[in-house]
Amino acid sequence: MRVVLDANVVFAGVGWRGEAHNCLLAMAKRRITVFATLEILEEVRALVAERGNKFKHAPHNLLTWYYDRVKLVEPAPLGKQRSRGERRSLSGVRIGCGSKSDCKPR
């Protein structure tokens, strides 16, 4: 399965052993292929710099592993405007993972 993990899912997955961590486990077991844009990776870096001190263990090894295995993609424009707000490109799809390491869109 191909997925795009939101920066907050990656952040929570490297910091704690909850549902978000199960997404990283599914990635490690090659059950999912994870894609990300540069914007998502920058958001992950910013979150770790800002709030990484809340982790019980240093997240750098797991983050390095994630950065080495994630596949970079360019965001695709949505085309026709879908809302009344400004136009945006699709830079990520929020994903939630259950306790059985099965990922499903939210």
QUIFEN-V486184 format. One record per residue. N is the residue number from 1. RES is the residue in three letters. PSI is psi in radians with two decimals (NA if undefined). OMEGA is omega in whole degrees, 0 to 359 (none if undefined). D_FIRST is the distance of its C-alpha to the first C-alpha in Angstrom with 1 decimal. Layout:
# QUIFEN-V486184
n:N res:RES psi:PSI omega:OMEGA d_first:D_FIRST
n:N res:RES psi:PSI omega:OMEGA d_first:D_FIRST
This chain:
# QUIFEN-V486184
n:1 res:MET psi:2.43 omega:177 d_first:0.0
n:2 res:ARG psi:2.28 omega:181 d_first:3.8
n:3 res:VAL psi:2.76 omega:170 d_first:6.5
n:4 res:VAL psi:2.08 omega:180 d_first:10.2
n:5 res:LEU psi:2.30 omega:175 d_first:12.3
n:6 res:ASP psi:2.64 omega:181 d_first:15.8
n:7 res:ALA psi:-0.64 omega:180 d_first:18.6
n:8 res:ASN psi:-0.55 omega:177 d_first:20.0
n:9 res:VAL psi:-0.77 omega:179 d_first:16.9
n:10 res:VAL psi:-0.80 omega:179 d_first:17.1
n:11 res:PHE psi:-0.86 omega:180 d_first:20.9
n:12 res:ALA psi:-0.62 omega:181 d_first:20.9
n:13 res:GLY psi:-0.61 omega:179 d_first:18.4
n:14 res:VAL psi:-0.35 omega:184 d_first:20.8
n:15 res:GLY psi:-0.53 omega:185 d_first:23.9
n:16 res:TRP psi:2.84 omega:183 d_first:23.5
n:17 res:ARG psi:0.92 omega:179 d_first:22.0
n:18 res:GLY psi:-2.67 omega:182 d_first:20.7
n:19 res:GLU psi:-0.67 omega:180 d_first:17.6
n:20 res:ALA psi:-0.60 omega:178 d_first:16.4
n:21 res:HIS psi:-0.54 omega:177 d_first:16.9
n:22 res:ASN psi:-0.52 omega:175 d_first:14.5
n:23 res:CYS psi:-0.72 omega:178 d_first:11.7
n:24 res:LEU psi:-0.61 omega:176 d_first:13.3
n:25 res:LEU psi:-0.72 omega:177 d_first:13.7
n:26 res:ALA psi:-0.62 omega:175 d_first:10.1
n:27 res:MET psi:-0.78 omega:181 d_first:9.8
n:28 res:ALA psi:-0.60 omega:180 d_first:13.0
n:29 res:LYS psi:0.06 omega:179 d_first:12.0
n:30 res:ARG psi:0.53 omega:174 d_first:9.1
n:31 res:ARG psi:-0.45 omega:177 d_first:6.7
n:32 res:ILE psi:2.67 omega:172 d_first:4.7
n:33 res:THR psi:2.17 omega:186 d_first:6.1
n:34 res:VAL psi:2.31 omega:177 d_first:8.5
n:35 res:PHE psi:2.64 omega:178 d_first:10.7
n:36 res:ALA psi:2.73 omega:173 d_first:14.2
n:37 res:THR psi:2.90 omega:176 d_first:17.5
n:38 res:LEU psi:-0.59 omega:179 d_first:20.8
n:39 res:GLU psi:-0.71 omega:179 d_first:21.9
n:40 res:ILE psi:-0.76 omega:180 d_first:19.2
n:41 res:LEU psi:-0.67 omega:177 d_first:20.2
n:42 res:GLU psi:-0.65 omega:178 d_first:23.8
n:43 res:GLU psi:-0.67 omega:176 d_first:23.4
n:44 res:VAL psi:-0.82 omega:180 d_first:22.0
n:45 res:ARG psi:-0.73 omega:180 d_first:25.0
n:46 res:ALA psi:-0.71 omega:178 d_first:27.3
n:47 res:LEU psi:-0.74 omega:180 d_first:26.2
n:48 res:VAL psi:-0.72 omega:179 d_first:26.8
n:49 res:ALA psi:-0.67 omega:183 d_first:30.1
n:50 res:GLU psi:-0.76 omega:188 d_first:31.2
n:51 res:ARG psi:0.18 omega:183 d_first:30.1
n:52 res:GLY psi:-0.30 omega:180 d_first:29.1
n:53 res:ASN psi:-0.14 omega:179 d_first:32.4
n:54 res:LYS psi:-0.21 omega:182 d_first:31.2
n:55 res:PHE psi:2.56 omega:177 d_first:29.0
n:56 res:LYS psi:-0.68 omega:180 d_first:30.6
n:57 res:HIS psi:2.67 omega:179 d_first:29.5
n:58 res:ALA psi:2.26 omega:185 d_first:29.1
n:59 res:PRO psi:0.01 omega:192 d_first:25.5
n:60 res:HIS psi:-0.67 omega:179 d_first:26.0
n:61 res:ASN psi:-0.78 omega:180 d_first:24.7
n:62 res:LEU psi:-0.65 omega:177 d_first:21.4
n:63 res:LEU psi:-0.72 omega:177 d_first:21.2
n:64 res:THR psi:-0.76 omega:176 d_first:22.2
n:65 res:TRP psi:-0.81 omega:180 d_first:19.4
n:66 res:TYR psi:-0.85 omega:181 d_first:16.9
n:67 res:TYR psi:-0.58 omega:180 d_first:18.6
n:68 res:ASP psi:-0.47 omega:187 d_first:18.6
n:69 res:ARG psi:-0.34 omega:180 d_first:14.9
n:70 res:VAL psi:2.53 omega:180 d_first:13.5
n:71 res:LYS psi:2.17 omega:181 d_first:13.3
n:72 res:LEU psi:2.40 omega:177 d_first:15.9
n:73 res:VAL psi:2.78 omega:175 d_first:15.8
n:74 res:GLU psi:2.46 omega:176 d_first:18.6
n:75 res:PRO psi:2.46 omega:179 d_first:18.6
n:76 res:ALA psi:2.35 omega:177 d_first:19.0
n:77 res:PRO psi:2.56 omega:181 d_first:22.0
n:78 res:LEU psi:-0.32 omega:182 d_first:21.7
n:79 res:GLY psi:-2.08 omega:181 d_first:24.8
n:80 res:LYS psi:2.37 omega:180 d_first:26.9
n:81 res:GLN psi:2.26 omega:185 d_first:27.9
n:82 res:ARG psi:-0.22 omega:181 d_first:26.2
n:83 res:SER psi:3.06 omega:179 d_first:28.5
n:84 res:ARG psi:-0.31 omega:181 d_first:32.1
n:85 res:GLY psi:-2.97 omega:181 d_first:31.3
n:86 res:GLU psi:2.77 omega:177 d_first:30.8
n:87 res:ARG psi:2.44 omega:178 d_first:28.2
n:88 res:ARG psi:2.79 omega:174 d_first:25.1
n:89 res:SER psi:2.74 omega:179 d_first:22.1
n:90 res:LEU psi:1.87 omega:181 d_first:18.5
n:91 res:SER psi:-0.09 omega:178 d_first:18.0
n:92 res:GLY psi:2.64 omega:176 d_first:15.3
n:93 res:VAL psi:2.22 omega:181 d_first:13.5
n:94 res:ARG psi:2.34 omega:182 d_first:14.5
n:95 res:ILE psi:2.44 omega:173 d_first:12.1
n:96 res:GLY psi:2.50 omega:180 d_first:13.6
n:97 res:CYS psi:2.39 omega:178 d_first:12.9
n:98 res:GLY psi:3.07 omega:183 d_first:15.1
n:99 res:SER psi:-0.21 omega:180 d_first:17.2
n:100 res:LYS psi:0.32 omega:179 d_first:15.3
n:101 res:SER psi:0.46 omega:175 d_first:12.4
n:102 res:ASP psi:2.16 omega:183 d_first:10.1
n:103 res:CYS psi:2.43 omega:179 d_first:8.8
n:104 res:LYS psi:2.53 omega:179 d_first:9.8
n:105 res:PRO psi:2.57 omega:175 d_first:11.4
n:106 res:ARG psi:NA omega:none d_first:15.1
